[in-house]
Amino acid sequence: MLNFKGWATWADNNRAKAPGNYCAAIIGRSIRHVSTGIMEKLPEQYHTLSPGQERVSFLAEHADTDARATWHLPAYAATSFFWAETVPVLLHIARGTSGLDRVRIVFFFNN
């Protein structure tokens, strides 16, 4: 789920990668769920408004508007940080011990 501001930023970036902030679900008294089609039109409406108070009012009106978003991310893109940042550190640690047999990675998945 993305709120309007997150959706607009994601769309402005041509959806080249995952949005910066998202959640699996959101509920609340002020939350308004809309379809993907409606959410697609909101940034277009926003950009037709004159800068200033009109846009501020529009953002306030749609601050709690959320829609389900989907994107595809190749595995190499999802794991690039791990390979670029974590693995080199583990290899460095292994050099200071008696080798790779002394290095363990423990993954925890909160489901």
Secondary structure, 3 states (H helix, E strand, C coil): CEEHHHHHHHHHCCCCCCCCCCCCCCCCCCCEECCHHHHHHHHHHHHHCCCCHHHHHHHHHCCCEEECCCCCCCHHHHHHHHHHHHHHHHHHHHHHCCCHHHCCCCCCCCC
